[in-house]
Amino acid sequence: TNGGTVTLYATWARNSYTVTVKPNGGTTYKNLMDASTIASDYTKSGNNASMTYDASTGYYTLTPSSTSDPYVSPNATVALTVNKSYRIHLVVTDTSGNRLTGTPVQLFYTDSSFNEPESTRFGTETDRIITATSTGTYRFRMDNDYSGNPFIIKEFWVAENTTTSADYSVTTKYGYSYQIAPATRAGYGFAGWKTTSGN
């Protein structure tokens, strides 16, 4: 309006960057998760539960409001091919970071409607092998079977069930995480991923 003042604020978008993974004489599982679906913080509700996703750590915190079938579908997606075998990896802890045993998480995966045959359980087991029943973009549903208590899912990744020695690259946003599986090499112990080459 005439005689009014306007204040302008700078707005910011995180820079993207590309990470190249080099097994360096070893082999690793290549995470296939769509980086764009895990590069933003969010909170969402599901059935008798809510989920908070922290993109800087890759942690999913699922908090039930009832013990009556609490579940939430995260935003993460992955493209799978029919009849191929895939490895799903995740670690489940309580909110203090203690590993949970048993089967506190039932994970559903589908490119259509969620159903019991396309699900598997995690807790004591951190890796499960599945076979894709169709080709498409798969979504997930995380069911909380931890007696009405919240839990945290960490290190959630999906890969073909064969390791690779080839380099691969992924583009994500600065400050946000992307899960990279450990590498293995005969006669060596894995000491982590670093930005300089070692033996």
C-alpha positions in Angstrom: 0.0 0.0 0.0 1.0 3.6 -0.4 3.5 4.6 2.3 3.7 1.0 3.7 6.9 -0.9 4.3 7.9 -4.4 3.2 10.3 -6.7 4.9 12.1 -9.3 2.7 13.5 -12.5 4.2 16.1 -14.7 2.6 14.9 -18.2 2.0 17.2 -21.2 1.7 17.2 -24.6 0.1 19.8 -27.2 1.0 22.5 -27.8 -1.6 22.6 -31.2 -3.3 25.8 -33.3 -3.4 26.8 -36.6 -4.9 28.5 -39.3 -2.9 30.5 -42.0 -4.8 30.9 -45.2 -2.9 34.1 -47.1 -3.7 34.4 -50.6 -2.2 38.2 -50.3 -2.7 38.9 -54.0 -3.2 35.9 -55.2 -1.2 32.2 -55.7 -1.8 29.1 -54.1 -0.4 25.3 -54.1 -0.8 24.1 -51.1 -2.9 21.3 -49.2 -1.3 18.5 -48.8 -3.8 16.3 -46.5 -1.7 15.0 -43.4 -3.6 17.1 -40.7 -2.0 14.5 -38.0 -2.7 12.0 -39.8 -0.4 14.4 -39.8 2.6 15.9 -36.3 2.4 13.5 -34.3 4.4 12.3 -34.3 8.0 8.6 -35.1 8.6 6.0 -36.2 11.1 3.0 -38.2 10.0 0.1 -40.1 11.5 -1.1 -43.6 10.8 -3.4 -46.0 12.5 -3.2 -45.4 16.3 0.4 -44.2 15.9 2.6 -41.3 14.7 6.0 -41.3 13.1 8.8 -38.7 13.2 11.6 -39.0 10.6 14.9 -37.3 11.2 16.6 -37.0 7.8 20.0 -36.0 9.4 20.3 -39.4 11.1 17.9 -41.5 9.1 16.0 -42.5 12.2 12.3 -43.3 12.2 10.6 -42.9 15.7 7.2 -44.7 15.8 5.0 -43.8 18.8 1.8 -45.7 19.3 -1.3 -44.1 20.9 -2.9 -47.5 21.4 -1.9 -51.2 21.3 -4.7 -51.8 18.7 -2.7 -52.4 15.5 -0.5 -49.3 15.5 1.2 -48.6 12.2 2.5 -45.8 10.0 3.7 -45.7 6.4 7.0 -43.8 6.0 7.7 -41.7 2.8 10.6 -44.0 1.8 10.2 -45.8 -1.6 12.3 -48.2 -3.6 12.0 -49.5 -7.2 12.0 -53.3 -7.4 11.9 -55.8 -10.2 9.7 -58.9 -10.3 11.2 -62.2 -9.3 14.4 -60.6 -8.1 15.7 -61.3 -4.6 16.3 -58.3 -2.2 17.8 -57.8 1.2 16.0 -55.5 3.6 18.1 -54.3 6.6 17.1 -52.3 9.6 17.9 -52.1 13.3 15.3 -51.6 16.0 16.0 -49.9 19.4 14.1 -48.5 22.3 14.2 -44.7 22.7 17.3 -45.1 24.9 19.2 -46.7 22.0 19.1 -50.3 23.4 18.7 -53.0 20.7 15.3 -54.8 20.8 15.0 -58.5 20.4 12.1 -60.7 19.4 9.9 -59.3 16.6 8.7 -55.8 17.6 8.5 -54.6 14.0 6.4 -56.0 11.2 7.4 -54.4 7.9 5.0 -54.5 5.0 6.2 -53.8 1.5 4.1 -53.4 -1.7 3.6 -51.6 -4.9 -0.2 -52.0 -4.6 -2.2 -52.7 -1.4 -0.6 -53.8 1.8 -1.2 -57.5 2.7 0.1 -60.1 5.1 2.1 -62.2 2.6 4.2 -59.2 1.7 5.5 -58.6 5.1 8.4 -59.7 7.4 9.5 -59.1 11.0 12.5 -57.5 12.5 14.1 -57.2 16.0 16.6 -59.9 16.8 16.9 -60.4 13.0 18.3 -57.3 11.2 18.3 -58.7 7.7 15.5 -60.3 5.8 15.4 -61.6 2.2 12.3 -61.0 0.0 11.4 -61.7 -3.6 9.5 -58.9 -5.5 6.2 -60.2 -6.7 5.9 -57.5 -9.4 7.9 -54.6 -10.9 7.1 -51.2 -9.5 7.7 -48.6 -6.9 7.4 -50.2 -3.5 6.1 -48.5 -0.4 6.4 -49.6 3.2 4.3 -49.9 6.4 5.9 -50.2 9.8 3.7 -51.9 12.4 4.6 -51.5 16.1 4.2 -54.7 18.0 6.3 -53.5 21.0 3.5 -53.7 23.6 2.4 -50.1 23.1 5.9 -48.6 23.5 7.7 -46.3 21.1 10.7 -47.6 19.2 13.3 -46.2 16.7 14.2 -47.8 13.4 17.8 -47.1 12.2 20.0 -48.2 9.2 17.0 -48.8 7.0 18.1 -49.8 3.5 17.1 -52.1 0.7 19.5 -53.7 -1.8 19.7 -56.6 -4.3 20.7 -59.7 -2.4 24.1 -59.8 -4.1 27.1 -57.7 -3.1 29.0 -55.6 -5.7 32.6 -54.6 -6.0 31.7 -51.8 -8.4 31.6 -48.1 -7.5 28.3 -46.4 -7.4 27.0 -42.9 -6.7 24.0 -41.3 -5.0 22.8 -37.7 -4.9 21.2 -36.3 -1.8 21.0 -33.1 0.2 23.7 -31.5 2.4 23.3 -32.4 6.0 21.0 -35.4 5.4 21.9 -39.0 5.7 21.8 -41.9 3.2 22.4 -45.4 4.5 25.5 -47.2 3.1 25.9 -50.8 4.0 29.3 -51.9 5.4 31.8 -53.5 3.0 33.6 -56.8 3.4 36.9 -58.0 2.1 38.7 -61.3 2.6 41.5 -61.0 5.2 40.4 -57.5 6.4 38.1 -56.0 8.9 35.8 -53.1 7.8 37.0 -49.9 9.5 34.3 -47.6 8.1 33.7 -45.4 5.1 36.3 -42.6 4.8 37.0 -39.7 2.3 40.6 -40.9 1.7 41.7 -44.2 0.3 43.3 -46.9 2.5 44.5 -50.4 2.1 
